[in-house]
Amino acid sequence: MRKKFVLIVFLTVSLWVQAQSDKTLVRQGNKSYQSSNYSQAELDYRKALDRNPNSLTGSFNLGDAIYQQEDFQKAAETFAKIANADVSKEQKSKSFYNLGNSFLKAKQYEQSIEAYKMALRNNPADDDARYNLDYARQMLKKQQEQQNQNKDQNKDQQKDQNKDQQKDQQDKKDQQDQQKDQQDKKDQQQNNQDSKQNQDQKGSPEQQMNDQQSKQISKQDAERMLEALKNNEKKTLEKLKKGKLVNARVVKKEKDW
């Protein structure tokens, strides 16, 4: 009986020490939190949850410590677990309220609106949740307007870029056309120079005509000269013939003598 009694007492004391250790770590975390040492507070709260995973205070305060370190996504995950757990409406309302704050800080305004609505469903008298709900709606409206404005700006920028591209293409085409025109002019000038050189070598059209006429005259002169030579040859032959006849006569007289 004594041993059994001692055993029971030992187990009771052990559970009491474990519970006290969990609460002690939460209190240490609260001191760190109040001193703005949020990383140490997070560490203390996690240690408390290691000893007692069902500690609602440890979970809630852990979410607050993470939120203060501006890790809003992890804070939202922590508060969402509490809000979806089997807790009282008051605890759900507080969890959804902090969940809404986390989404609000992360600029996830649609999610924050839904979280504040859930907070009000569980506690319609929560004026802070109602105020933050209106604020989140305003921020969502501004965000959507900004997004639409950015879309319009992007469209305008795209149009400007397209215009610039078209202008660049047109400028490039104009430059190519200009270069082609310049090359055509150079080719034309070169052709003109070549033609002029050929004309200079051949002479002007009048000169060429005179040359042709000169050639024709020279041909006529040649024919005349040839005709004159023929005439001269005829005359020469006639003279030769006459000379032979005279000689013949002379010879004939000598024979008579």
NUVO-329871 format. One line per field, with one value per residue: residue number from 1; x, y, z of N, C-alpha, C in turn. Coordinates in Angstrom, 2 decimals, padded with zeros to 5 digits, always signed. Layout:
BEGIN
n = NUM,...
n_x = X,...
n_y = Y,...
n_z = Z,...
ca_x = X,...
ca_y = Y,...
ca_z = Z,...
c_x = X,...
c_y = Y,...
c_z = Z,...
//
This chain:
BEGIN
n = 1,2,3,4,5,6,7,8,9,10,11,12,13,14,15,16,17,18,19,20,21,22,23,24,25,26,27,28,29,30,31,32,33,34,35,36,37,38,39,40,41,42,43,44,45,46,47,48,49,50,51,52,53,54,55,56,57,58,59,60,61,62,63,64,65,66,67,68,69,70,71,72,73,74,75,76,77,78,79,80,81,82,83,84,85,86,87,88,89,90,91,92,93,94,95,96,97,98,99,100,101,102,103,104,105,106,107,108,109,110,111,112,113,114,115,116,117,118,119,120,121,122,123,124,125,126,127,128,129,130,131,132,133,134,135,136,137,138,139,140,141,142,143,144,145,146,147,148,149,150,151,152,153,154,155,156,157,158,159,160,161,162,163,164,165,166,167,168,169,170,171,172,173,174,175,176,177,178,179,180,181,182,183,184,185,186,187,188,189,190,191,192,193,194,195,196,197,198,199,200,201,202,203,204,205,206,207,208,209,210,211,212,213,214,215,216,217,218,219,220,221,222,223,224,225,226,227,228,229,230,231,232,233,234,235,236,237,238,239,240,241,242,243,244,245,246,247,248,249,250,251,252,253,254,255,256,257
n_x = +000.84,+001.91,+003.96,+002.43,+000.98,+003.03,+003.89,+001.69,+001.63,+004.04,+003.63,+001.62,+002.91,+004.82,+003.30,+002.30,+004.64,+005.38,+003.26,+003.58,+006.04,+005.43,+003.72,+005.50,+007.39,+005.78,+005.29,+007.88,+008.24,+006.35,+007.54,+009.81,+008.52,+007.24,+009.50,+010.17,+011.72,+011.26,+012.05,+013.24,+011.01,+009.39,+010.92,+010.68,+007.91,+007.62,+009.03,+007.38,+005.14,+006.21,+006.28,+003.62,+001.50,-001.15,-001.52,-003.34,-002.85,-000.07,+000.07,-001.41,+000.05,+002.45,+001.81,+001.45,+004.08,+005.46,+004.12,+004.93,+007.51,+007.19,+006.74,+004.38,+003.00,+003.59,+002.55,-000.15,-000.71,-000.43,-002.48,-004.67,-004.77,-005.54,-008.02,-009.50,-009.62,-011.06,-012.36,-013.59,-016.17,-015.37,-012.58,-012.21,-013.07,-011.08,-008.85,-009.50,-009.59,-006.88,-005.85,-006.97,-005.60,-003.00,-003.22,-003.91,-001.61,+000.04,-000.95,-002.94,-005.80,-008.40,-008.46,-008.13,-010.49,-012.41,-011.55,-012.01,-014.75,-015.46,-014.56,-016.41,-018.73,-018.44,-018.22,-020.18,-020.03,-017.53,-015.94,-013.46,-012.83,-014.83,-014.16,-011.61,-012.43,-013.83,-011.69,-010.00,-011.58,-011.53,-008.81,-008.60,-010.12,-008.56,-006.28,-007.22,-007.90,-005.37,-004.16,-005.67,-004.95,-002.23,-002.41,-003.48,-001.38,+000.58,-000.50,-000.41,+002.34,+003.06,+001.87,+003.34,+005.86,+005.39,+004.90,+007.38,+008.94,+007.81,+008.45,+011.22,+011.60,+010.55,+012.29,+014.62,+013.97,+013.63,+016.24,+017.56,+016.31,+017.20,+019.96,+019.93,+018.96,+021.07,+023.07,+022.04,+022.17,+024.93,+025.62,+024.33,+025.69,+028.20,+027.69,+027.05,+029.49,+031.05,+029.78,+030.30,+033.07,+033.34,+032.14,+033.90,+036.14,+035.27,+034.39,+032.28,+028.83,+028.57,+031.20,+031.74,+030.10,+031.33,+033.72,+032.88,+032.00,+034.42,+035.76,+034.18,+034.69,+037.40,+037.39,+036.15,+038.05,+040.09,+039.10,+039.04,+041.71,+042.56,+041.29,+042.54,+045.11,+044.70,+044.02,+046.41,+048.05,+046.99,+047.58,+050.32,+050.84,+049.91,+051.74,+054.02,+053.43,+053.35,+055.96,+057.29,+056.36,+057.54,+060.21,+060.18,+059.73,+062.01,+063.89,+063.09,+063.72,+066.44,+066.98,+066.21,+068.20
n_y = -001.20,+001.24,+001.56,+001.77,+004.04,+005.91,+005.79,+006.79,+009.35,+010.24,+010.24,+012.13,+014.39,+014.59,+015.15,+017.60,+019.12,+019.08,+020.52,+022.97,+023.65,+024.09,+026.33,+028.05,+028.46,+029.78,+032.11,+033.10,+033.57,+035.60,+037.67,+038.13,+038.93,+041.32,+042.80,+043.34,+041.46,+039.53,+037.27,+035.65,+035.31,+033.82,+031.47,+030.62,+030.17,+028.10,+026.09,+025.74,+024.71,+022.35,+020.93,+020.98,+020.49,+021.21,+023.68,+026.46,+029.14,+029.26,+028.71,+030.83,+033.09,+032.50,+032.90,+035.69,+036.55,+035.76,+037.31,+039.89,+039.82,+040.21,+038.14,+037.42,+035.47,+032.99,+033.62,+033.87,+031.21,+030.04,+031.28,+030.46,+027.71,+027.72,+028.98,+027.11,+025.05,+023.12,+025.23,+027.89,+030.29,+032.87,+032.61,+031.74,+034.04,+035.90,+034.65,+034.63,+037.36,+038.13,+036.63,+037.95,+040.40,+039.55,+038.76,+041.24,+042.77,+041.41,+042.29,+040.84,+041.32,+040.35,+037.87,+038.80,+040.22,+038.16,+036.83,+038.76,+038.91,+036.37,+036.66,+038.53,+037.06,+035.24,+036.95,+039.40,+041.87,+042.90,+045.67,+046.48,+044.54,+045.06,+047.67,+047.21,+045.56,+047.29,+048.94,+047.11,+046.55,+049.03,+049.17,+047.00,+047.90,+050.09,+048.68,+047.14,+049.20,+050.25,+048.08,+047.94,+050.38,+049.93,+047.95,+049.43,+051.21,+049.42,+048.54,+050.94,+051.33,+049.09,+049.71,+052.00,+050.84,+049.19,+051.15,+052.40,+050.29,+049.97,+052.46,+052.30,+050.24,+051.48,+053.64,+052.23,+051.06,+053.37,+054.32,+052.28,+052.57,+055.13,+054.67,+052.95,+054.67,+056.50,+054.79,+054.13,+056.62,+056.98,+054.87,+055.74,+058.11,+057.03,+055.56,+057.64,+058.96,+056.95,+056.79,+059.33,+059.25,+057.32,+058.67,+060.79,+059.44,+058.41,+060.69,+063.55,+063.31,+064.85,+065.04,+062.37,+061.97,+063.65,+062.33,+059.98,+061.03,+061.99,+059.62,+058.60,+060.52,+060.18,+057.66,+058.14,+059.83,+058.02,+056.29,+058.06,+058.58,+056.06,+055.81,+057.84,+056.84,+054.65,+055.96,+057.28,+055.13,+054.16,+056.27,+056.21,+053.73,+054.18,+056.06,+054.53,+052.70,+054.37,+055.19,+052.82,+052.44,+054.57,+053.95,+051.65,+052.54,+053.98,+052.04,+050.70,+052.52,+052.43,+049.93,+050.25,+051.87
n_z = +000.00,+000.73,-001.07,-003.37,-002.85,-002.70,-005.29,-006.66,-005.61,-006.59,-009.36,-009.52,-008.56,-010.57,-012.88,-012.06,-011.90,-014.59,-015.70,-014.46,-015.50,-018.20,-018.01,-016.84,-018.86,-020.67,-019.26,-019.19,-021.88,-022.20,-020.77,-022.33,-024.62,-023.82,-023.46,-026.00,-027.20,-029.44,-030.85,-028.88,-027.28,-029.03,-029.08,-026.40,-026.24,-028.08,-026.81,-024.63,-025.92,-026.82,-024.48,-023.81,-026.13,-026.38,-025.33,-025.35,-024.80,-025.17,-027.94,-029.06,-028.18,-029.39,-032.06,-031.94,-031.34,-033.63,-035.48,-034.69,-035.55,-038.15,-039.86,-041.53,-042.92,-041.67,-039.18,-039.82,-040.47,-037.95,-036.43,-037.90,-037.40,-034.71,-034.91,-036.30,-034.57,-031.84,-030.03,-027.89,-028.85,-028.32,-028.26,-030.88,-032.23,-031.49,-032.60,-035.34,-035.70,-035.28,-037.33,-039.50,-039.23,-039.80,-042.51,-043.50,-043.10,-044.81,-047.16,-048.31,-049.00,-049.59,-048.25,-045.66,-045.26,-045.24,-042.93,-040.91,-041.12,-040.18,-037.58,-036.61,-036.87,-034.86,-032.75,-032.66,-031.39,-031.60,-032.13,-033.09,-034.98,-036.82,-037.64,-038.76,-040.80,-042.54,-043.22,-044.53,-046.76,-048.05,-048.66,-050.36,-052.52,-053.35,-054.07,-056.22,-057.97,-058.39,-059.60,-061.96,-063.03,-063.39,-065.31,-067.41,-067.79,-068.51,-070.90,-072.33,-072.34,-073.79,-076.22,-076.84,-077.06,-079.25,-081.16,-081.16,-082.09,-084.64,-085.67,-085.61,-087.43,-089.71,-089.95,-090.42,-092.84,-094.38,-094.29,-095.64,-098.14,-098.77,-098.90,-101.08,-103.07,-103.14,-104.01,-106.50,-107.74,-107.75,-109.43,-111.76,-112.26,-112.70,-114.99,-116.71,-116.79,-117.95,-120.44,-121.42,-121.58,-123.54,-125.66,-125.85,-126.69,-129.16,-130.37,-131.05,-132.13,-134.53,-135.24,-135.62,-137.83,-139.67,-139.81,-140.97,-143.39,-144.23,-144.53,-146.57,-148.62,-148.85,-149.94,-152.35,-153.45,-153.63,-155.54,-157.66,-157.92,-158.58,-161.03,-162.37,-162.42,-164.02,-166.39,-166.84,-167.25,-169.60,-171.32,-171.18,-172.28,-174.84,-175.66,-175.60,-177.56,-179.78,-179.83,-180.49,-183.00,-184.37,-184.09,-185.48,-188.06,-188.51,-188.50,-190.71,-192.75,-192.52,-193.48,-196.12,-197.04
ca_x = +000.00,+002.77,+004.61,+001.42,+000.69,+004.17,+003.87,+000.63,+002.07,+005.14,+003.04,+000.88,+003.90,+005.47,+002.38,+002.21,+005.89,+005.33,+002.33,+004.23,+007.12,+004.77,+003.27,+006.69,+007.96,+004.88,+005.56,+009.18,+007.98,+005.64,+008.52,+010.60,+007.63,+007.08,+010.79,+010.33,+012.64,+010.23,+012.65,+013.37,+009.65,+008.99,+011.63,+010.08,+006.57,+007.77,+009.42,+006.18,+004.28,+006.83,+005.87,+002.16,+001.02,-002.54,-001.55,-003.95,-002.14,+001.22,-000.13,-001.85,+001.16,+003.45,+001.39,+001.73,+005.53,+005.83,+003.54,+005.77,+008.73,+006.75,+006.59,+002.92,+002.49,+003.64,+001.60,-001.48,-000.85,-000.60,-003.82,-005.67,-004.89,-006.32,-009.40,-010.17,-009.59,-012.28,-012.23,-014.81,-016.44,-014.53,-011.23,-012.25,-013.15,-009.75,-007.94,-009.83,-009.20,-005.43,-005.64,-007.26,-004.50,-001.85,-003.49,-003.91,-000.21,+000.61,-001.66,-003.87,-006.98,-009.58,-008.41,-008.33,-011.92,-013.11,-011.19,-012.74,-016.17,-015.57,-014.41,-017.68,-019.75,-018.26,-018.38,-020.71,-019.77,-016.12,-015.86,-012.15,-012.93,-015.70,-013.37,-010.58,-013.11,-014.03,-010.39,-009.54,-012.37,-010.99,-007.50,-008.83,-010.57,-007.38,-005.41,-007.81,-007.75,-003.96,-003.91,-006.24,-004.11,-001.00,-002.73,-003.59,-000.03,+001.29,-001.03,+000.15,+003.76,+003.16,+001.58,+004.50,+006.93,+005.05,+005.12,+008.82,+009.43,+007.39,+009.25,+012.58,+011.55,+010.36,+013.57,+015.57,+013.58,+013.97,+017.70,+017.91,+015.88,+018.12,+021.22,+019.70,+018.90,+022.43,+023.82,+021.53,+022.74,+026.34,+025.67,+023.94,+026.81,+029.27,+027.28,+027.19,+030.93,+031.50,+029.25,+031.03,+034.40,+033.20,+031.88,+035.14,+037.03,+034.71,+034.08,+030.88,+028.06,+028.92,+032.55,+031.64,+029.53,+032.38,+034.70,+032.31,+032.04,+035.82,+036.05,+033.53,+035.44,+038.67,+037.09,+035.93,+039.36,+040.86,+038.58,+039.50,+043.14,+042.69,+040.87,+043.62,+046.21,+044.33,+044.14,+047.83,+048.60,+046.56,+048.37,+051.70,+050.85,+049.78,+053.04,+054.96,+053.07,+053.79,+057.42,+057.67,+056.10,+058.59,+061.43,+060.02,+059.90,+063.44,+064.57,+062.70,+064.54,+067.82,+067.02,+066.18,+069.50
ca_y = +000.00,+002.41,+001.74,+002.23,+005.42,+006.71,+005.83,+007.71,+010.69,+010.59,+010.55,+013.38,+015.46,+014.69,+015.88,+018.98,+019.77,+019.27,+021.62,+024.20,+023.95,+024.65,+027.69,+028.86,+028.84,+030.79,+033.36,+033.60,+034.13,+036.87,+038.68,+038.45,+039.66,+042.67,+043.48,+043.44,+040.42,+038.63,+035.99,+034.84,+034.95,+032.71,+030.28,+030.18,+029.63,+026.81,+025.14,+025.46,+023.84,+021.02,+020.27,+020.88,+020.90,+021.70,+024.97,+027.49,+030.39,+029.17,+028.80,+032.18,+034.01,+032.20,+033.63,+037.11,+036.77,+035.65,+038.50,+041.04,+039.69,+040.52,+036.94,+037.41,+034.22,+031.99,+034.05,+033.52,+029.77,+029.74,+031.70,+029.65,+026.45,+027.95,+029.31,+025.89,+024.05,+023.04,+026.23,+028.67,+031.34,+034.03,+032.30,+031.75,+035.43,+036.52,+034.03,+035.15,+038.78,+038.19,+036.10,+039.07,+041.35,+038.98,+038.89,+042.66,+043.19,+040.78,+042.89,+039.87,+041.99,+039.51,+036.92,+039.52,+040.54,+036.94,+036.55,+039.70,+038.50,+035.24,+037.18,+039.17,+036.02,+034.64,+037.99,+040.57,+043.11,+043.27,+046.89,+046.53,+043.70,+045.78,+048.78,+046.65,+045.03,+048.42,+049.37,+046.11,+046.75,+050.22,+048.82,+046.11,+048.76,+050.81,+047.71,+046.81,+050.37,+050.33,+047.00,+048.36,+051.46,+049.31,+047.27,+050.47,+051.70,+048.37,+048.58,+052.13,+051.07,+048.14,+050.46,+052.85,+049.97,+048.79,+052.31,+052.58,+049.24,+050.31,+053.62,+051.82,+049.50,+052.44,+054.36,+051.32,+050.94,+054.65,+054.37,+051.37,+053.20,+056.24,+054.09,+052.44,+055.83,+057.02,+053.85,+054.28,+057.86,+056.73,+054.03,+056.56,+059.00,+056.24,+055.26,+058.88,+059.18,+055.97,+057.18,+060.53,+058.84,+056.65,+059.71,+061.54,+058.62,+058.30,+062.02,+063.95,+062.79,+065.62,+064.65,+061.03,+062.11,+064.21,+061.26,+059.09,+061.74,+062.02,+058.29,+058.48,+061.37,+059.51,+056.55,+058.71,+060.28,+056.83,+055.82,+058.99,+058.35,+054.82,+056.10,+058.64,+055.94,+053.88,+056.85,+057.50,+053.91,+054.12,+057.25,+055.71,+052.64,+054.76,+056.67,+053.45,+052.17,+055.34,+055.15,+051.60,+052.66,+055.47,+053.14,+050.70,+053.30,+054.32,+050.81,+050.39,+053.39,+051.95,+048.77,+050.72,+052.47
ca_z = +000.00,+000.83,-002.35,-004.31,-002.48,-003.11,-006.74,-007.05,-005.25,-007.50,-010.65,-009.36,-008.48,-011.88,-013.75,-011.58,-012.29,-016.03,-015.96,-014.01,-016.45,-019.39,-017.69,-016.57,-020.15,-021.26,-018.55,-019.66,-023.21,-022.04,-020.36,-023.52,-025.55,-023.29,-023.64,-027.47,-027.66,-029.98,-031.24,-027.65,-026.88,-029.89,-028.64,-025.14,-026.52,-028.74,-025.76,-023.85,-026.73,-026.83,-023.24,-023.79,-027.44,-026.31,-024.64,-026.20,-024.55,-025.83,-029.40,-029.41,-027.97,-030.41,-033.26,-031.74,-031.43,-035.05,-036.14,-034.38,-036.35,-039.51,-040.69,-041.48,-043.48,-040.60,-038.14,-040.30,-040.34,-036.52,-035.99,-038.61,-036.67,-033.49,-035.28,-036.77,-033.50,-031.00,-028.96,-027.66,-029.84,-027.99,-028.71,-032.34,-032.67,-031.34,-033.57,-036.68,-035.72,-035.53,-038.68,-040.41,-039.14,-040.51,-043.94,-043.83,-043.19,-046.01,-048.30,-048.86,-048.46,-049.70,-047.15,-044.39,-045.16,-044.83,-041.54,-040.05,-041.12,-039.26,-036.22,-036.25,-036.71,-033.53,-031.75,-033.36,-030.65,-031.74,-032.95,-033.77,-036.17,-037.78,-038.16,-039.65,-041.98,-043.45,-043.70,-045.49,-047.97,-048.72,-049.19,-051.50,-053.61,-053.85,-054.71,-057.52,-058.83,-058.75,-060.56,-063.24,-063.54,-063.87,-066.56,-068.44,-068.05,-069.26,-072.27,-072.98,-072.57,-074.89,-077.43,-077.13,-077.53,-080.61,-082.02,-081.29,-082.98,-085.99,-086.10,-085.88,-088.69,-090.80,-090.09,-091.04,-094.24,-095.03,-094.43,-096.73,-099.38,-099.03,-099.36,-102.43,-103.96,-103.30,-104.86,-107.87,-108.27,-108.05,-110.63,-112.90,-112.53,-113.30,-116.36,-117.49,-117.01,-118.94,-121.74,-121.85,-121.99,-124.83,-126.65,-126.06,-127.51,-130.50,-130.89,-131.00,-133.27,-135.73,-135.64,-136.19,-139.17,-140.51,-140.05,-141.97,-144.67,-144.63,-145.05,-147.88,-149.56,-149.12,-150.82,-153.68,-153.95,-154.01,-156.82,-158.69,-158.12,-159.32,-162.40,-162.96,-162.70,-165.21,-167.54,-167.07,-167.82,-171.00,-172.06,-171.25,-173.25,-176.18,-175.99,-175.89,-178.87,-180.78,-179.86,-181.20,-184.42,-184.90,-184.20,-186.60,-189.31,-188.63,-188.87,-192.09,-193.61,-192.55,-194.37,-197.50,-197.35
c_x = +000.87,+003.46,+003.63,+001.09,+001.82,+004.19,+002.83,+001.05,+003.15,+004.59,+002.31,+001.84,+004.57,+004.59,+002.29,+003.46,+005.89,+004.43,+002.95,+005.34,+006.54,+004.35,+004.45,+007.31,+007.09,+005.13,+006.90,+009.03,+007.28,+006.59,+009.39,+009.77,+007.46,+008.36,+011.13,+011.38,+011.78,+010.82,+012.82,+012.00,+009.15,+009.63,+011.01,+008.71,+006.65,+008.19,+008.21,+005.26,+004.88,+006.41,+004.37,+001.60,-000.39,-002.65,-002.10,-003.23,-000.78,+001.09,-000.48,-000.70,+002.30,+003.11,+001.67,+003.22,+006.00,+005.33,+004.43,+007.10,+008.45,+006.80,+005.09,+002.31,+002.49,+002.68,+000.19,-001.71,-001.11,-002.00,-004.92,-005.86,-005.75,-007.79,-010.18,-010.19,-010.91,-012.11,-013.53,-014.98,-015.57,-013.10,-011.15,-012.26,-011.79,-008.76,-008.22,-009.45,-007.71,-005.07,-005.90,-006.16,-003.27,-002.03,-003.44,-002.49,+000.47,-000.03,-002.52,-005.28,-008.25,-009.63,-008.65,-009.80,-012.70,-012.80,-011.92,-014.23,-016.40,-015.43,-015.72,-018.80,-019.67,-018.40,-018.86,-020.41,-018.32,-016.00,-014.53,-012.19,-013.77,-014.92,-012.33,-011.19,-013.34,-012.71,-009.85,-010.29,-011.84,-009.63,-007.62,-009.26,-009.40,-006.44,-005.92,-007.68,-006.30,-003.60,-004.45,-005.42,-002.80,-001.23,-002.81,-002.21,+000.77,+000.82,-000.44,+001.64,+003.95,+002.89,+002.77,+005.66,+006.67,+005.29,+006.61,+009.41,+009.07,+008.20,+010.67,+012.62,+011.41,+011.64,+014.61,+015.28,+013.92,+015.47,+018.16,+017.53,+016.81,+019.46,+021.09,+019.65,+020.29,+023.26,+023.37,+022.10,+024.21,+026.48,+025.35,+025.07,+027.96,+028.95,+027.44,+028.66,+031.47,+031.04,+030.00,+032.43,+034.36,+032.96,+033.13,+036.10,+036.55,+034.52,+032.60,+030.13,+028.39,+030.28,+032.55,+031.08,+030.57,+033.43,+034.18,+032.34,+033.46,+036.23,+035.44,+034.28,+036.75,+038.46,+036.88,+037.24,+040.18,+040.39,+039.04,+040.98,+043.38,+042.34,+041.95,+044.81,+045.93,+044.49,+045.61,+048.47,+048.24,+047.41,+049.79,+051.82,+050.77,+051.10,+054.05,+054.70,+053.56,+055.29,+057.91,+057.46,+057.17,+059.88,+061.36,+060.24,+061.36,+064.21,+064.31,+063.52,+065.94,+067.94,+067.01,+067.54,+070.54
c_y = +001.25,+002.69,+002.28,+003.67,+006.34,+006.87,+006.81,+009.14,+011.16,+010.98,+011.88,+014.55,+015.67,+015.47,+017.33,+019.76,+020.04,+020.43,+022.94,+024.60,+024.58,+026.10,+028.62,+029.35,+029.88,+032.14,+033.96,+034.23,+035.46,+037.99,+039.10,+039.28,+041.11,+043.49,+043.66,+042.47,+039.27,+037.28,+035.07,+034.41,+033.78,+031.41,+029.72,+029.56,+028.27,+025.73,+024.76,+024.51,+022.44,+020.23,+020.06,+021.38,+021.47,+023.04,+026.04,+028.82,+030.40,+029.33,+030.23,+033.17,+033.76,+032.93,+035.12,+037.42,+036.70,+036.87,+039.73,+041.00,+039.86,+039.33,+036.64,+036.12,+033.12,+032.35,+033.67,+032.02,+029.38,+030.09,+030.88,+028.30,+026.61,+028.18,+028.08,+024.78,+024.09,+023.95,+027.01,+029.74,+032.57,+033.82,+032.26,+033.19,+036.11,+035.96,+034.54,+036.62,+038.91,+037.60,+037.19,+040.11,+040.85,+039.10,+040.36,+043.18,+042.60,+041.31,+041.88,+040.27,+041.14,+038.49,+037.59,+039.87,+039.33,+036.61,+037.47,+039.36,+037.33,+035.68,+037.80,+038.14,+035.37,+035.66,+039.26,+041.90,+043.58,+044.46,+046.99,+045.70,+044.40,+046.94,+048.26,+046.06,+046.14,+048.90,+048.41,+046.25,+047.96,+049.91,+047.90,+046.92,+049.52,+049.88,+047.35,+047.97,+050.51,+049.27,+047.36,+049.46,+050.90,+048.59,+048.28,+051.01,+050.69,+048.35,+049.77,+051.93,+050.11,+048.82,+051.32,+052.01,+049.52,+049.93,+052.54,+051.53,+049.53,+051.47,+053.18,+051.06,+050.44,+053.23,+053.49,+051.17,+052.22,+054.76,+053.46,+051.96,+054.34,+055.73,+053.56,+053.58,+056.40,+056.10,+053.95,+055.54,+057.68,+055.90,+054.85,+057.51,+058.25,+055.89,+056.48,+059.17,+058.22,+056.33,+058.38,+060.17,+058.15,+057.67,+060.53,+060.76,+058.54,+059.65,+062.30,+063.35,+063.53,+065.22,+063.27,+061.08,+062.66,+063.16,+060.30,+059.73,+061.78,+060.69,+058.10,+059.30,+060.71,+058.34,+057.02,+059.17,+059.09,+056.29,+056.73,+058.77,+057.07,+055.02,+056.89,+057.77,+055.10,+054.71,+057.08,+056.28,+053.81,+055.06,+056.76,+054.60,+053.18,+055.39,+055.60,+052.86,+053.10,+055.32,+053.94,+051.79,+053.56,+054.70,+052.18,+051.38,+053.61,+053.11,+050.49,+051.24,+052.89,+050.76,+049.21,+051.27,+051.41
c_z = +000.00,-000.50,-003.38,-004.06,-002.93,-004.62,-007.23,-006.75,-006.23,-008.86,-010.60,-009.33,-009.84,-012.86,-013.36,-012.00,-013.79,-016.40,-015.56,-014.97,-017.70,-019.13,-017.43,-017.87,-020.85,-020.59,-018.98,-021.06,-023.15,-021.63,-021.56,-024.50,-025.11,-023.43,-025.12,-028.01,-028.23,-030.42,-030.03,-027.17,-027.72,-029.44,-027.35,-025.39,-027.21,-027.74,-024.92,-024.61,-026.87,-025.60,-023.18,-025.13,-027.42,-025.61,-025.59,-026.03,-025.26,-027.35,-029.81,-029.28,-028.97,-031.71,-033.15,-031.89,-032.88,-035.82,-035.92,-035.12,-037.84,-040.45,-040.73,-042.02,-042.41,-039.47,-038.55,-040.16,-038.89,-036.06,-036.68,-037.91,-035.42,-033.84,-035.71,-035.72,-032.72,-029.80,-028.85,-028.75,-029.59,-028.48,-030.25,-032.88,-032.60,-032.37,-034.98,-036.80,-036.01,-036.90,-039.72,-040.41,-039.91,-042.01,-044.38,-044.00,-044.42,-047.29,-049.05,-048.36,-048.55,-048.56,-045.81,-044.19,-044.67,-043.37,-040.58,-040.00,-040.16,-037.81,-035.74,-036.10,-035.33,-032.41,-032.43,-032.67,-030.79,-032.70,-033.69,-035.06,-037.24,-038.43,-039.16,-040.92,-043.00,-044.05,-044.76,-046.81,-048.77,-049.38,-050.40,-052.72,-054.22,-054.60,-056.10,-058.49,-059.31,-059.78,-061.93,-063.88,-064.10,-065.19,-067.70,-068.81,-068.86,-070.71,-073.02,-073.29,-073.73,-076.22,-077.84,-077.67,-078.96,-081.59,-082.25,-082.23,-084.43,-086.54,-086.45,-087.20,-089.88,-091.04,-090.79,-092.53,-095.01,-095.27,-095.57,-098.09,-099.77,-099.54,-100.78,-103.44,-104.21,-104.20,-106.31,-108.52,-108.64,-109.33,-111.88,-113.29,-113.19,-114.74,-117.27,-117.80,-118.05,-120.35,-122.30,-122.33,-123.35,-125.95,-126.94,-126.94,-128.96,-131.16,-130.80,-132.18,-134.56,-136.24,-136.26,-137.61,-140.13,-140.84,-141.11,-143.36,-145.20,-145.22,-146.43,-148.94,-149.91,-150.05,-152.26,-154.30,-154.41,-155.34,-157.97,-159.00,-158.92,-160.79,-163.12,-163.32,-163.93,-166.47,-167.90,-167.71,-169.30,-171.85,-172.24,-172.28,-174.67,-176.63,-176.36,-177.26,-179.97,-180.94,-180.65,-182.70,-185.05,-185.11,-185.37,-187.94,-189.55,-189.09,-190.30,-193.05,-193.67,-193.48,-195.81,-197.94,-197.50
//
